[in-house]
């Protein structure tokens, strides 16, 4: 298998025809998780009102097919690819599709990887955006484990590895 990683951002074009923002995001995540599980793709998606930012990883042909679907999706516009490269190992192994949105923690993390006070992937390098998303996934995973521990669960494998809306 020839592994690759594709990192891009786009502007959301979500209208009421899509059921509003929350429903559109739920639909995007459900389709991504289903398609990614079937094709062996891993990655994560970040969303705020101005941008989608995503990293997808897997077999070159599967990642290409996934990106073609994304680029045809009318909920994305102005798609900019920051990087498409071959890789030896995944950054998001085990994550069919992680998700993060703006919170106090993500704003703090964003400032760590950018000199701007707002999330602007157009002003970030691919390395910076990928590092930001890795750290967001890590924070989500730690928070999820703490929640499971507080609930008395000893089996973290039963806790979903994706943040729900």
Number of C-alpha atoms within 10 A of each C-alpha: 7 10 18 22 24 22 21 22 24 21 18 19 16 19 12 9 7 15 12 11 15 12 14 17 19 13 14 15 22 13 13 22 20 12 16 22 15 11 17 15 28 24 28 26 21 20 19 14 12 11 21 20 23 22 26 27 31 26 18 20 14 20 23 18 13 18 15 11 10 16 15 10 12 12 18 17 18 12 16 14 14 17 15 18 11 15 15 9 12 17 20 21 13 14 22 25 26 28 23 21 17 14 10 9 12 19 14 12 18 25 14 14 17 18 11 12 11 10 21 15 20 14 12 16 14 19 12 16 25 22 17 20 26 18 15 22 25 13 16 19 19 12 12 18 20 14 14 16 13 10 9 9 14 11 10 15 9 9 13 13 19 19 15 11 11
